């Protein structure tokens, strides 16, 4: 395609080129990923790697769930508990 023909392209032509470029990038990435997977499968310690990866993912998931499930106590509630504790320690209605 010549430079003059490229200048004549409108938005449709640019969109086609953009999609083609993205498709080429995706195919390259998938090809590289497949090569990496093939290399992992050829390793003699593949089962050990898979077990370690599973344990790492489970630990990461446990940490994420703990982080999301734990709700910190309300700030005002903590202050109220401290006041009650101080009053009980001083032995009266201060």
Residue pairs with C-beta under 8 A, 6 or more apart in sequence:
9 17
40 46
40 49
43 49
86 94
87 93
87 94
